[in-house]
Amino acid sequence: MREIRFHGRGGQGAVVASEILADAAMRDGKYSQSFPTFGPERRGAPLMAFTRIDAKPVRVRSQIYEPDYVIVLDASLSQSQDVTNGLKPDGAVIMNTPLTPEKVKEAGKLPKGKIYCIDASSIAMKTIGSSIANTVVLGAFSAATREVELQSLFEAVKNRFSAAVAERNIQAMKEAYDAVKG
């Protein structure tokens, strides 16, 4: 089983990204599960969302404490919390930041894991017209991990959004797929 933990802020689309990833995994013929965790949050408050992907039915019903992958939608969260807490030794982090993986490591913001950086906010502004980079990081996740097919992500996005919105998100995911640094 692959376990993915998303770190974001309310309104950044972490929950939607988790759901799209689960949908894409099902389109790849896998079993998946997606759910968020948050309290009485407000827009901008930190939250987490989770996705599990497996070749057999997913029966676990708890938060993810030892993820294979961590996706960080807001790099500033790594200053106030250990987003890599519990990350498996061979795990990876996909972070929305204009910094290179080397600069992120130098800053000491991520104590463990392979780091993939993508300036998802800039790509989102350019292609989608919004700084909400949730689908952009999914394109980067596909390139970095090969856990889901890019085409399956496209289909999941088409299922979630109107045709015009989906097309812009697909373009952003393609760009992120090609631009992953790591």
N, C-alpha and C positions, 0 to 999 in steps of 0.2 A: 504494500500500500504506500502511496505517496501522499504526504500531508503538506499542505501549503497554508501558511498564515499570512494574512494581509494586515498591514498597519497603515492606518490612514486617519483622516479627520472627518467628522460629520460633514457631508456634502461633497466629498471628493470622489465618491463612487466606489469605495472599497467593497461594499456589500454587492453592488451590481457586478463588479469585476469577478467576485467570487462565484456568483450565480452563472455568469457567462462562461467562466472556466469549467464549471461543473457540466454545463450544457454541452460545451465543446468536447469534453471527455466522453460523454454519452454518445455523441455523434461519431467518435472514434471507436465505439463498441465497448467502452469501459463502463464500469459502475462509478457513480460519484455522489457526493454529498456536499452541500453548501449551507452555511449558516453564519450569522453574525453574533457578536456579543457586545452589548453596550447597555448602559443604565439609562437614566433620564438625561440623555445627552442633548446637546444643542449643536447647532451648526458650528464646526470648527473644533469640537472636542475630540480628543483621541478615541479611536475605537479599533476593534479587530474584527476580521471576518476570516472564515476558515473554509477550505475545500479539501476533500479527500477524494483520491482517484485510485481505483484498484481494478484488477481483472476479475475479481469476484465480488459479490454483494458486500456493501459496507455496512457493518452492523454496530460499529463503535458510535456512541452518542455523547461524546465529551468534547471539550475544547481541545485544541492541539497544543500540547506542551513540548513536544520534541519534533519540530517540523523538519522536513527534508529541504523545504524552500521557504524563504521569507520574501514577501514583496512589500516594499516600503513606498507608499505614494507621496509621503511628505518627509524629506530628509531631516527636517528639524526635529522630528520625533526621536531620532537617534541621539539627540542631545539630552533629552529628558527621560528616556527609558532605554533599557537594553533590548532592542528589537531582535537581537540574535539569541536571546535567552532560550536555552534548550535546543538550539540548532544542532542537528546531527553533525559529527565531525567532517563528513564529506558533503555537507549541505552547501547551499548557495543562497545569496541575497541578490535580488534584483531591486535596485534603488533608483528612484526618480531624482536625478541630480545632474547638473552640468559638469560636475567634477569627474575626474578619472578615478578608476579603482585605486590607483596608487595614492592619489590625494586624499581619498576617503580614509584609507588605511593610515596615512601619515597623521591625519587629524585625530586618529584614535577613536573614531565614532563607531566602528564595527570591529569588535574584538575577535570574531571568528567567521569562517566560511569564505567561499569563493565569492567575489563581488563582481556583479555586472551593473554597470551604470548606463543610464539612458536619460537624456534630457527630455523626458516625456512631456513636461509642461510646455516647453517650446514647440515641440512637434504638434501637440494638441492645439495650441494657439494658432499655429500656421495652417493646419489642415482642417481642424474642426471649428475653430473660431471661439474656443473656450479653453480655459486652463485645466479643465477636468481631464485628467490623464489616465483614467482607469483602463480604458481599452488599449491605450498606447503601451502601457506596461505589460499587457497580455501578449502583444506582439513580441516584445523583448523576452518575455518568459518563454514563449514557444521557441525562439531562436536559441536561448541559453540552455534550455533543458531538454527539448524535444519530447516533452511529456504529452503534449497535444499538438495536433497538426494545425498549421496556420489556416488552412482551408476550413477546418472544423470551427475555428474561432470566427471566421468570416460568416459561416452559416448561423452560428449562435447569435452574432450581432444582428444579422438580418432578421432573425426571429424576434429579437428584443426591441429593435427600433424601426422607425419608418424608413422607407427606402432612401430618402435623401440623407437622413442622419446616419444611417448604416453605411452608406457609401463613403462619407467623410471619415467615419471611424475606421473603416477598412483601409482606406488610404493611409491613415495615421499608423495603423498596425503594421502595414507593409513597410513603411518608413522605419519604424522602430525595429522591426525584424532585421532589416539590413544594417541598422546603425548600432546594434548592441556593442558596447565596449566591455572588455573583460579579459 
